[in-house]
Amino acid sequence: MPDVGVLPVVAALRDLLPRGGLTRGSVVAVPEFGLLSLALAAGPSADGAWCAIGGIPEAGVLAAAGLGLDPERTLLVPELGNSWPQVVASLLDGCELVLFRPPTRASAQVRQRLEATLRRGRGVLLVAGDWPGAQVRLRVMAQGWTGLGDGHGRLRSCCAEVIADGRGEAGRPRTSWLWLPAEDGTVAVADPADIPADVADDPAAGAATLRVVNGG
């Protein structure tokens, strides 16, 4: 039987999470917004959950839909404004998962208020940024693109080493190599034999390569 206390995630992410999904009432933090954040939101949405994306005007709905996120059950709030804690609390009252990027650093008091709202609604707060005390944290430690030759070619897929840790059940770090994305635009577990040698041997170089490709 499925665990009713957990929101499902796409198959490639299950081994990174202590209960194979997103525990209701918890905060999950990813350092910055990107495909990993969208992939975490896609599973609950595809399962029928109402989701919200706040404070991330560059969020690509088409890219998210390709991962399984349902645009018709997703609320978009590009700008949260100065009263962002109240806006996020309102979103938590109506959605099972809220992905947002704090426009300012959240004080301990703000975090406590939002976490109390979260526990009452039994949803999941997915933070694109820093959130001290988050139950789960996921980080991309190394990544590199495939498809470029000697100055030519087309970027096809990105192989990334993702580590998850946190508190309680998530206290033991878990690591997975993922295609983020694979050539078909989905997120998938990477076969060890397919991990680019330069990324596996020199994680720092892989991360630097991606920063150059993305222009930031």
CORRAVEN-V501496 format. One record per run of one state. SS is the DSSP state (H for helix, E for strand, C for the rest). FROM is the first residue (numbers start at 1). TO is the last residue. Records with the same first field share a line. If there is no record, write none. Layout:
BEGIN
SS=FROM-TO ; FROM-TO
END
This chain:
BEGIN
C=1-5 ; 9-10 ; 17-20 ; 24-25 ; 31-34 ; 47-50 ; 55-60 ; 68-70 ; 78-83 ; 95-96 ; 101-107 ; 122-123 ; 129-135 ; 149-152 ; 167-167 ; 171-173 ; 181-186 ; 190-191 ; 195-196 ; 202-202 ; 215-216
E=6-8 ; 21-23 ; 26-30 ; 51-54 ; 74-77 ; 97-100 ; 124-128 ; 136-148 ; 153-166 ; 174-180 ; 187-189
H=11-16 ; 35-46 ; 61-67 ; 71-73 ; 84-94 ; 108-121 ; 168-170 ; 192-194 ; 197-201 ; 203-214
END
